[in-house]
Amino acid sequence: MLDKLDVMIGFHRQALNLREQRQQILAANIANSDTPNYQARDFDFKTELTKALDQHSVNHRPPVGLKVTAQQHMQIATPLANSPQALYRVPFQNSADGNTVDMDLERMAFMDNSIHYQGSLTFLGEQFKSLISVLQQG
């Protein structure tokens, strides 16, 4: 049962983690739009999602991290989250101060990423509602 649940939400778990990391990168770009010589960054979501899904396939499940409060507790290492490879964005037009942030592009990418993030959350919420409904009907 838990394996099926992991398969059901595994894709969205990876997607949400990457969307959250991308949102932070895009927010940093927007926040530094007036910083001289700031280089705008982003990553290819599709490529990074493919890599994340390959690394955490159904057959290779990462170990669960445990909070240890006593020496006698089991010691299990938490998996390190792989950070996506952030690339520098090539500007469409050079600026006098060397900043490569294009606010129109950043706002569009930020909103697009937000919409996809919310869509994944909505989909997962509906999946969990369906699962709870099935479990309650017995």
Secondary structure, DSSP 8 states (H G I E B T S, - for coil): -HHHHHHHHHHHHHHHHHHHHHHHHHHHHHHTTTSTT---EE--HHHHHHHHHHHT-TTS---------STTS-------------EE---SS--TT-----HHHHHHHHHHHHHHHHHHHHHHHHHHHHHHHHHHH-
